[in-house]
């Protein structure tokens, strides 16, 4: 199966799970909203170009906006994490450059701690942007912080479960 087809199927699965499973769960609390679809952006290859990453991030968010009828909220949050992702990878990746050994970010390519930091930082940033746009105000900053923290914790745990259940085959890049 080609890489493009694999990524299209992965995007469709994440969007459908988000819309038809996670959004159908009754809210556990006003601060807890499980969000998983943006993992597609986190799992994109290291060598994807910046403009391609931003376009794919926009299309990912826009596809969820289409289903949820939220004009541009998810697209803006996805474009933001698509923009900030290379900077986070450059900060977290050790100097020997894991991106030159593996194709995608994972616990195998980055190491468990670095991968957890990578996922946690981008999850918090995505949720902060999304909920700030959703609230469209800073009047109740405490509510915004609690909602971001609660959703980030549950999403982080959900991402770890998905990472454990669906093991991705990591391709090691060699010179031969």
Backbone as CSV, one residue per row, in Angstrom:
resi,resn,N_x,N_y,N_z,CA_x,CA_y,CA_z,C_x,C_y,C_z
1,UNK,0.855,-1.177,0.000,0.000,0.000,0.000,0.898,1.237,0.000
2,UNK,0.563,2.183,-0.830,1.384,3.383,-0.923,1.213,4.252,0.329
3,UNK,2.185,5.098,0.555,2.133,5.966,1.734,0.969,6.944,1.663
4,UNK,0.694,7.479,0.479,-0.407,8.425,0.335,-1.742,7.785,0.690
5,UNK,-1.968,6.585,0.200,-3.210,5.873,0.508,-3.303,5.569,2.002
6,UNK,-2.183,5.192,2.609,-2.146,4.915,4.044,-2.518,6.170,4.841
7,UNK,-2.003,7.315,4.446,-2.316,8.556,5.163,-3.768,8.982,4.955
8,UNK,-4.305,8.758,3.763,-5.712,9.101,3.506,-6.633,8.227,4.346
9,UNK,-6.338,6.947,4.420,-7.144,6.036,5.242,-7.021,6.410,6.718
10,UNK,-5.818,6.729,7.163,-5.598,7.124,8.556,-6.391,8.386,8.890
11,UNK,-6.383,9.379,8.002,-7.140,10.608,8.227,-8.636,10.317,8.301
12,UNK,-9.137,9.515,7.371,-10.562,9.185,7.369,-10.966,8.461,8.647
13,UNK,-10.144,7.540,9.101,-10.460,6.807,10.327,-10.482,7.750,11.526
14,UNK,-9.482,8.625,11.644,-9.449,9.551,12.779,-10.645,10.501,12.772
15,UNK,-11.007,11.015,11.610,-12.149,11.937,11.519,-13.446,11.203,11.863
16,UNK,-13.628,10.020,11.314,-14.850,9.262,11.582,-14.957,8.840,13.041
17,UNK,-13.856,8.445,13.650,-13.878,8.098,15.074,-14.211,9.328,15.905
18,UNK,-13.643,10.470,15.552,-13.923,11.692,16.300,-15.401,12.072,16.199
19,UNK,-15.944,12.033,14.999,-17.323,12.488,14.776,-18.339,11.483,15.295
20,UNK,-18.160,10.214,14.944,-19.206,9.230,15.216,-19.024,8.462,16.522
21,UNK,-17.867,8.587,17.171,-17.672,7.901,18.446,-17.440,8.904,19.579
22,UNK,-16.372,9.693,19.469,-15.999,10.558,20.588,-16.976,11.709,20.811
23,UNK,-17.519,12.262,19.746,-18.492,13.343,19.923,-19.869,12.822,20.336
24,UNK,-20.094,11.522,20.262,-21.368,10.946,20.677,-21.365,10.527,22.142
25,UNK,-20.200,10.523,22.775,-20.112,10.186,24.194,-20.705,11.335,24.994
26,UNK,-21.604,11.029,25.928,-22.135,12.117,26.757,-20.999,12.751,27.559
27,UNK,-21.051,14.063,27.741,-19.950,14.726,28.452,-19.792,14.207,29.875
28,UNK,-18.562,13.872,30.215,-18.267,13.427,31.569,-18.324,14.598,32.542
29,UNK,-17.899,15.730,32.057,-17.864,16.953,32.844,-17.740,18.093,31.844
30,UNK,-18.017,19.299,32.267,-17.936,20.405,31.321,-16.508,20.692,30.869
31,UNK,-15.527,20.213,31.633,-14.137,20.469,31.288,-13.497,19.352,30.479
32,UNK,-14.163,18.227,30.332,-13.542,17.068,29.698,-14.178,16.799,28.340
33,UNK,-13.385,16.989,27.301,-13.807,16.723,25.933,-12.713,15.903,25.257
34,UNK,-12.958,14.624,24.956,-11.911,13.836,24.302,-11.777,14.220,22.826
35,UNK,-10.575,14.579,22.446,-10.284,14.954,21.063,-9.085,14.129,20.602
36,UNK,-9.237,13.473,19.460,-8.200,12.563,18.991,-7.738,12.831,17.564
37,UNK,-8.539,13.499,16.761,-8.289,13.592,15.314,-6.961,14.254,14.965
38,UNK,-6.463,15.172,15.794,-5.244,15.906,15.472,-3.991,15.050,15.554
39,UNK,-4.123,13.805,16.043,-2.982,12.890,16.080,-2.487,12.613,14.665
40,UNK,-3.387,12.732,13.708,-2.982,12.566,12.311,-1.846,13.520,11.965
41,UNK,-1.928,14.757,12.438,-0.880,15.749,12.168,0.394,15.396,12.924
42,UNK,0.241,14.886,14.138,1.414,14.518,14.932,2.163,13.348,14.309
43,UNK,1.457,12.480,13.613,2.069,11.283,13.032,2.562,11.474,11.610
44,UNK,2.478,12.658,11.064,2.990,12.896,9.713,4.507,12.746,9.691
45,UNK,5.084,12.420,8.539,6.531,12.162,8.467,7.374,13.389,8.819
46,UNK,8.601,13.107,9.224,9.540,14.180,9.537,9.864,15.014,8.299
47,UNK,9.963,14.370,7.153,10.470,15.049,5.959,9.398,15.783,5.162
48,UNK,8.205,15.945,5.688,7.173,16.680,4.972,7.542,18.168,4.982
49,UNK,7.345,18.821,3.860,7.674,20.237,3.756,6.729,21.102,4.580
50,UNK,7.184,22.285,4.928,6.379,23.167,5.772,5.066,23.554,5.090
51,UNK,5.113,23.917,3.824,3.878,24.318,3.147,2.941,23.127,2.999
52,UNK,3.474,21.950,2.716,2.634,20.756,2.636,2.022,20.432,3.990
53,UNK,2.794,20.591,5.055,2.294,20.337,6.401,1.154,21.276,6.751
54,UNK,1.288,22.540,6.389,0.226,23.504,6.678,-1.031,23.214,5.863
55,UNK,-0.872,22.812,4.617,-2.034,22.476,3.783,-2.743,21.240,4.329
56,UNK,-1.978,20.216,4.675,-2.573,19.003,5.229,-3.247,19.302,6.572
57,UNK,-2.631,20.141,7.392,-3.223,20.519,8.675,-4.531,21.271,8.464
58,UNK,-4.539,22.181,7.506,-5.761,22.931,7.210,-6.865,21.999,6.737
59,UNK,-6.543,21.086,5.841,-7.551,20.153,5.327,-8.056,19.207,6.415
60,UNK,-7.178,18.815,7.340,-7.596,17.970,8.462,-8.606,18.699,9.335
61,UNK,-8.275,19.922,9.725,-9.200,20.699,10.547,-10.472,21.043,9.810
62,UNK,-10.355,21.363,8.528,-11.528,21.722,7.737,-12.475,20.537,7.571
63,UNK,-11.921,19.338,7.448,-12.783,18.162,7.319,-13.582,17.924,8.598
64,UNK,-12.986,18.165,9.755,-13.760,18.037,10.992,-14.744,19.195,11.135
65,UNK,-14.349,20.387,10.705,-15.279,21.525,10.719,-16.500,21.250,9.864
66,UNK,-16.316,20.538,8.769,-17.431,20.198,7.888,-18.463,19.344,8.622
67,UNK,-17.986,18.367,9.384,-18.900,17.483,10.110,-19.536,18.146,11.322
68,UNK,-18.796,19.012,11.995,-19.300,19.598,13.240,-19.948,20.960,13.041
69,UNK,-19.902,21.479,11.821,-20.474,22.791,11.505,-19.891,23.900,12.388
70,UNK,-18.595,23.847,12.584,-17.864,24.896,13.300,-16.951,25.565,12.284
71,UNK,-17.303,26.750,11.820,-16.582,27.359,10.694,-15.153,27.783,11.041
72,UNK,-14.212,26.901,10.785,-12.802,27.251,10.888,-12.153,27.071,12.242
73,UNK,-12.889,26.667,13.262,-12.278,26.519,14.592,-11.212,25.427,14.593
74,UNK,-11.576,24.259,14.124,-10.624,23.149,14.110,-9.523,23.383,13.081
75,UNK,-9.863,24.027,11.980,-8.846,24.327,10.967,-7.781,25.263,11.529
76,UNK,-8.198,26.276,12.284,-7.234,27.208,12.874,-6.331,26.511,13.890
77,UNK,-6.915,25.670,14.727,-6.112,24.957,15.729,-5.137,23.988,15.060
78,UNK,-5.587,23.316,14.006,-4.711,22.369,13.304,-3.587,23.084,12.552
79,UNK,-3.894,24.206,11.934,-2.854,24.967,11.240,-1.828,25.480,12.249
80,UNK,-2.281,25.880,13.424,-1.343,26.348,14.449,-0.387,25.238,14.864
81,UNK,-0.910,24.031,15.145,0.016,22.966,15.556,0.841,22.469,14.372
82,UNK,0.294,22.590,13.155,1.097,22.259,11.979,2.260,23.229,11.804
83,UNK,2.021,24.494,12.154,3.075,25.500,12.047,4.130,25.315,13.137
84,UNK,3.697,25.000,14.355,4.614,24.935,15.500,5.313,23.574,15.604
85,UNK,4.792,22.540,14.943,5.333,21.181,15.032,6.820,21.076,14.689
86,UNK,7.312,21.658,13.583,8.755,21.540,13.303,9.638,22.167,14.383
87,UNK,9.177,23.249,14.989,9.962,23.872,16.055,10.033,22.969,17.280
88,UNK,8.907,22.344,17.618,8.874,21.437,18.762,9.766,20.227,18.497
89,UNK,9.718,19.699,17.287,10.563,18.551,16.944,12.041,18.941,17.041
90,UNK,12.405,20.126,16.565,13.805,20.555,16.641,14.272,20.750,18.072
91,UNK,13.376,21.142,18.950,13.743,21.309,20.357,13.875,19.961,21.048
92,UNK,12.967,19.043,20.748,12.898,17.775,21.472,13.858,16.727,20.934
93,UNK,14.054,16.680,19.623,14.878,15.629,19.012,16.331,15.822,19.423
94,UNK,16.986,14.742,19.839,18.400,14.831,20.192,19.246,15.273,18.997
95,UNK,20.428,15.722,19.277,21.282,16.295,18.239,21.686,15.312,17.150
96,UNK,21.687,13.993,17.451,22.055,13.051,16.402,20.986,12.949,15.337
97,UNK,19.791,13.463,15.595,18.777,13.571,14.555,18.002,12.303,14.297
98,UNK,17.013,12.021,15.120,16.173,10.839,14.907,15.393,10.952,13.606
99,UNK,15.174,12.196,13.146,14.398,12.344,11.923,15.140,11.806,10.716
100,UNK,16.437,11.592,10.842,17.196,11.033,9.733,17.227,9.511,9.784
101,UNK,16.769,8.921,10.894,16.770,7.476,11.031,15.399,6.855,10.827
102,UNK,14.347,7.585,11.155,12.984,7.074,11.041,12.145,8.046,10.225
103,UNK,11.053,7.553,9.684,10.192,8.384,8.848,9.220,9.239,9.640
104,UNK,8.651,8.703,10.733,7.588,9.383,11.480,7.955,9.518,12.951
105,UNK,7.390,10.532,13.614,7.578,10.627,15.065,6.831,9.489,15.768
106,UNK,7.497,8.848,16.692,6.888,7.782,17.480,7.741,7.590,18.727
107,UNK,7.266,6.724,19.608,8.050,6.412,20.798,9.348,5.714,20.425
108,UNK,9.341,4.985,19.330,10.550,4.305,18.873,11.567,5.298,18.330
109,UNK,11.108,6.249,17.530,12.043,7.164,16.883,12.532,8.266,17.816
110,UNK,11.684,8.748,18.711,12.073,9.845,19.595,12.497,9.376,20.977
111,UNK,12.073,8.205,21.378,12.257,7.752,22.749,10.971,8.048,23.519
112,UNK,10.720,7.266,24.548,9.445,7.381,25.256,9.216,8.751,25.878
113,UNK,10.202,9.281,26.557,10.039,10.567,27.249,9.886,11.709,26.241
114,UNK,10.743,11.751,25.229,10.659,12.810,24.233,9.341,12.742,23.460
115,UNK,8.883,11.535,23.165,7.611,11.394,22.449,6.452,11.858,23.335
116,UNK,6.483,11.514,24.597,5.428,11.957,25.518,5.419,13.478,25.635
117,UNK,6.591,14.092,25.684,6.673,15.556,25.747,6.143,16.167,24.452
118,UNK,6.530,15.593,23.318,6.073,16.048,22.000,4.552,16.018,21.916
119,UNK,3.959,14.896,22.294,2.502,14.754,22.235,1.832,15.691,23.236
120,UNK,2.355,15.773,24.446,1.737,16.606,25.478,1.765,18.084,25.098
121,UNK,2.890,18.569,24.603,3.005,19.989,24.243,2.051,20.333,23.104
122,UNK,2.040,19.524,22.058,1.159,19.822,20.925,-0.314,19.622,21.273
123,UNK,-0.618,18.715,22.180,-2.001,18.533,22.627,-2.477,19.756,23.390
124,UNK,-1.677,20.237,24.312,-2.063,21.423,25.095,-2.196,22.639,24.179
125,UNK,-1.271,22.808,23.242,-1.354,23.949,22.334,-2.594,23.870,21.446
126,UNK,-2.883,22.688,20.920,-4.075,22.518,20.084,-5.337,22.852,20.870
127,UNK,-5.449,22.304,22.065,-6.649,22.524,22.865,-6.760,23.976,23.325
128,UNK,-5.639,24.597,23.649,-5.685,26.002,24.070,-6.199,26.887,22.941
129,UNK,-5.697,26.675,21.733,-6.154,27.472,20.590,-7.622,27.174,20.291
130,UNK,-7.987,25.910,20.277,-9.363,25.523,19.954,-10.363,26.101,20.946
131,UNK,-10.076,25.978,22.231,-11.037,26.448,23.233,-11.032,27.968,23.373
132,UNK,-9.913,28.600,23.060,-9.895,30.061,23.051,-10.749,30.594,21.912
133,UNK,-10.644,29.979,20.750,-11.486,30.390,19.625,-12.950,30.084,19.927
134,UNK,-13.200,28.954,20.552,-14.563,28.569,20.881,-15.183,29.544,21.889
135,UNK,-14.438,29.925,22.898,-14.959,30.868,23.897,-14.973,32.286,23.348
136,UNK,-14.011,32.608,22.483,-13.880,33.910,21.839,-13.780,35.041,22.852
137,UNK,-13.201,34.721,23.997,-13.003,35.733,25.026,-11.982,35.232,26.041
138,UNK,-11.410,36.161,26.771,-10.527,35.825,27.878,-11.167,36.225,29.199
139,UNK,-12.470,36.551,29.178,-13.164,37.024,30.371,-13.133,36.025,31.502
140,UNK,-13.318,34.757,31.193,-13.291,33.729,32.226,-12.082,32.841,31.970
141,UNK,-10.913,33.369,32.264,-9.657,32.688,31.956,-9.505,31.397,32.749
142,UNK,-10.049,31.361,33.962,-9.951,30.156,34.782,-10.714,28.996,34.137
143,UNK,-11.903,29.275,33.615,-12.682,28.254,32.908,-11.906,27.756,31.691
144,UNK,-11.308,28.676,30.951,-10.540,28.316,29.768,-9.341,27.435,30.138
145,UNK,-8.656,27.762,31.211,-7.506,26.964,31.650,-7.927,25.572,32.111
146,UNK,-9.008,25.493,32.885,-9.476,24.189,33.353,-9.969,23.323,32.200
147,UNK,-10.672,23.927,31.260,-11.171,23.170,30.106,-10.002,22.673,29.254
148,UNK,-9.006,23.515,29.049,-7.824,23.102,28.294,-7.081,21.987,29.019
149,UNK,-6.910,22.121,30.321,-6.192,21.100,31.089,-6.959,19.779,31.116
150,UNK,-8.254,19.832,31.374,-9.048,18.606,31.430,-9.094,17.881,30.101
151,UNK,-9.333,18.623,29.036,-9.381,18.006,27.712,-8.005,17.498,27.286
152,UNK,-6.957,18.218,27.652,-5.601,17.789,27.287,-5.219,16.501,27.996
153,UNK,-5.577,16.383,29.254,-5.239,15.162,30.006,-5.962,13.960,29.427
154,UNK,-7.275,14.093,29.182,-8.027,12.956,28.651,-7.583,12.629,27.221
155,UNK,-7.268,13.636,26.422,-6.799,13.397,25.055,-5.421,12.755,25.061
156,UNK,-4.538,13.193,25.954,-3.205,12.614,26.061,-3.296,11.130,26.419
157,UNK,-4.146,10.803,27.377,-4.324,9.401,27.755,-4.920,8.588,26.601
158,UNK,-5.851,9.180,25.878,-6.455,8.514,24.728,-5.418,8.280,23.628
159,UNK,-4.542,9.241,23.409,-3.479,9.093,22.409,-2.527,7.972,22.808
160,UNK,-2.182,7.891,24.092,-1.301,6.813,24.548,-1.954,5.449,24.373
161,UNK,-3.256,5.362,24.637,-3.970,4.099,24.430,-3.958,3.722,22.953
162,UNK,-4.223,4.686,22.082,-4.207,4.419,20.638,-2.805,4.005,20.200
163,UNK,-1.799,4.641,20.751,-0.417,4.308,20.401,-0.064,2.889,20.843
164,UNK,-0.596,2.460,21.985,-0.314,1.108,22.481,-1.090,0.061,21.685
165,UNK,-2.359,0.344,21.405,-3.201,-0.637,20.714,-2.800,-0.792,19.254
166,UNK,-2.619,0.326,18.563,-2.310,0.294,17.137,-0.838,0.619,16.928
167,UNK,-0.027,-0.388,17.003,1.414,-0.221,16.845,1.706,0.063,15.375
168,UNK,2.415,1.163,15.139,2.791,1.516,13.764,4.140,0.900,13.441
169,UNK,4.256,0.345,12.263,5.533,-0.199,11.829,6.449,0.967,11.503
170,UNK,7.535,1.069,12.226,8.486,2.138,11.982,9.516,1.668,10.966
171,UNK,9.645,2.424,9.911,10.621,2.099,8.880,11.907,2.826,9.180
172,UNK,12.969,2.037,9.330,14.286,2.582,9.576,14.911,2.924,8.242
173,UNK,15.343,4.153,8.096,15.925,4.609,6.839,17.421,4.293,6.847
174,UNK,17.859,3.609,5.806,19.282,3.303,5.684,19.842,3.948,4.439
175,UNK,21.121,3.909,4.305,21.770,4.515,3.136,21.809,3.581,1.944
176,UNK,21.386,2.341,2.121,21.461,1.384,1.016,20.152,1.285,0.295
